[in-house]
Amino acid sequence: MDDLPFAAEEFDIIWSEGAIYNIGFKKGVAEWHRFLKTGGLLVVSEITWLTDSRPAELQQHWDSEYSEIDVASAKIRVLETHGYSPIGYFVLPEYCWLDEYYQPMQARFEGFLNRNGNSEEARKIVSAEQREIDLYERYKAYVSYGVYIARKTE
């Protein structure tokens, strides 16, 4: 994702759901700018704090998992700093996390463990994912994915 083979101003829109974190929000927003035509749209979803303060357990988890997690206003500032004009923002509803992401993942844990010989490494992966699920279920009022829509201005 950080070495894309596209030409400058090749696209009218870049749509990235749950993936920009692979290279980081700031880096993705900055680097993908060149691929958009002036007036083109960037649509990205990004893990986002919903409140200015949150339980320490949740804060510590996400600080260790993804240091760029922040509130929406900070993400919008990143967009503005990198030549975009924000035109929309919304939070993904709870069912997107539980019904569409976490529950299907949990349903595959046993098969994943079996395919990987119930190895210690596989168990660690499942344990880490289950911990994230448990944290979300307890603290879903504090964190979600925000969807950011912005237009390239320059």
MORA-V71131 format. One record per helix or strand of 2 or more residues. SS is the DSSP state (helix for helix, strand for strand). FROM is the first residue (numbers start at 1). LEN is the number of residues. If there is no record, write none. Layout:
ss:SS from:FROM len:LEN
ss:SS from:FROM len:LEN
//
This chain:
ss:strand from:11 len:6
ss:helix from:20 len:3
ss:helix from:25 len:11
ss:strand from:36 len:14
ss:helix from:56 len:10
ss:strand from:70 len:2
ss:helix from:72 len:10
ss:strand from:84 len:8
ss:helix from:94 len:14
ss:helix from:109 len:7
ss:helix from:120 len:20
ss:strand from:143 len:10
//
